[in-house]
Amino acid sequence: MCHHCVTESVKSRMLNRRDFFRRSAVAGAAAAATISAPQALFAQKAMPTKVEDMTHTLTEDFPTYFGDQQFFVKPLFNYAEHKFNINEWRLNEHTGTHMDAPLHFSADGTSVDEIPVGDLVCPLAVIDIREKASTDADAQVTPDDIRAWIEANGDMPEGACVAMLSGWGEHVTTDKFRNVGEDGKTMHFPGFHIEAAQMLMEETSTKGIAVDTLSLDHGPSPDFAVHYEWLPSGRWGLECIANLEALPAAGATLVVGAPKVKGGSGGPARVFAMV
Ligand SMILES: N[C@@H](CC(=O)c1ccccc1NC=O)C(=O)O
């Protein structure tokens, strides 16, 4: 073989080998994926095309579970005087669109800063109970609602957040959000039924539940049954979620921008979903 021919033959063999390695790497990755697929963070198969904000704007008069003001803003510096703006905040962790960390209802559960960041991005399942909530303020997400969701959308995705869409978000600026009854104390708004929470814990790998109301439990609950079942199990909750009606029942990816405050039992979060 002439010098040129030898060089060309070596080059061609090298290219073939590179091709071979590339092909085996792809095949290897595919095989690995079949053997132990890493848990999917993203619900959708294609790149997301829009982001929906699921966070209510936090204001000092934002409605609270016990009715008292829980968020206070004190201006420390203002632009007119100081040429910059800085406010100081005082707030209860469970105010506005916020997370309930496992520690909220347990002696030594995970605090908000300890929740692994990979648990804060997950597929979102939206259970729409608006119809029954429109005629019954005390409506609850029941095992039947979960079964109906599965019937329509397939199995619950791995490691999902299951959200209740009751339509209550539209009442956030009015007294109807707390909806105190004639006895002057009992609230009436939708939430999760304890048996639905148990079903999600026993039959799915759901890691979070979310509500568009002030509590995971429905308004008249006397005992925080869902809080006491769900949170000590190491799972988290989201309350006062906005804009669920803009999201599909299945297929969105939730991102929870929970605060990383040491020892926090929860805290206001920027919550959004990619569709
Ligand atoms: N649904 C509310 C309940 C709540 O905030 C709460 C429940 C029991 C005892 C105190 C509470 N918040 C007080 O500031 C929450 O879990 O954030």
Ligand as a Chemical Component Dictionary entry (heavy atoms), coordinates in Angstrom:
data_LIG
# 
_chem_comp.id                   LIG 
_chem_comp.type                 NON-POLYMER 
_chem_comp.pdbx_formal_charge   0 
_chem_comp.three_letter_code    LIG 
# 
loop_
_chem_comp_atom.comp_id 
_chem_comp_atom.atom_id 
_chem_comp_atom.alt_atom_id 
_chem_comp_atom.type_symbol 
_chem_comp_atom.charge 
_chem_comp_atom.model_Cartn_x 
_chem_comp_atom.model_Cartn_y 
_chem_comp_atom.model_Cartn_z 
_chem_comp_atom.pdbx_ordinal 
LIG N1  N1  N 0 -53.600 25.306 57.116 1  
LIG C1  C1  C 0 -52.642 26.097 57.836 2  
LIG C2  C2  C 0 -52.861 25.900 59.297 3  
LIG C3  C3  C 0 -51.989 26.754 60.104 4  
LIG O1  O1  O 0 -51.445 27.728 59.658 5  
LIG C4  C4  C 0 -51.863 26.369 61.511 6  
LIG C5  C5  C 0 -52.338 25.164 61.964 7  
LIG C6  C6  C 0 -52.227 24.817 63.303 8  
LIG C7  C7  C 0 -51.676 25.678 64.194 9  
LIG C8  C8  C 0 -51.207 26.910 63.750 10 
LIG C9  C9  C 0 -51.296 27.260 62.395 11 
LIG N2  N2  N 0 -50.824 28.469 61.945 12 
LIG C10 C10 C 0 -50.574 29.472 62.862 13 
LIG O2  O2  O 0 -50.035 30.450 62.677 14 
LIG C11 C11 C 0 -51.249 25.636 57.442 15 
LIG O3  O3  O 0 -50.999 24.431 57.584 16 
LIG O4  O4  O 0 -50.444 26.435 57.011 17 
# 
loop_
_chem_comp_bond.comp_id 
_chem_comp_bond.atom_id_1 
_chem_comp_bond.atom_id_2 
_chem_comp_bond.value_order 
_chem_comp_bond.pdbx_ordinal 
LIG N1  C1  SING 1  
LIG C1  C2  SING 2  
LIG C1  C11 SING 3  
LIG C2  C3  SING 4  
LIG C3  O1  DOUB 5  
LIG C3  C4  SING 6  
LIG C4  C5  SING 7  
LIG C4  C9  DOUB 8  
LIG C5  C6  DOUB 9  
LIG C6  C7  SING 10 
LIG C7  C8  DOUB 11 
LIG C8  C9  SING 12 
LIG C9  N2  SING 13 
LIG N2  C10 SING 14 
LIG C10 O2  DOUB 15 
LIG C11 O3  DOUB 16 
LIG C11 O4  SING 17 
# 
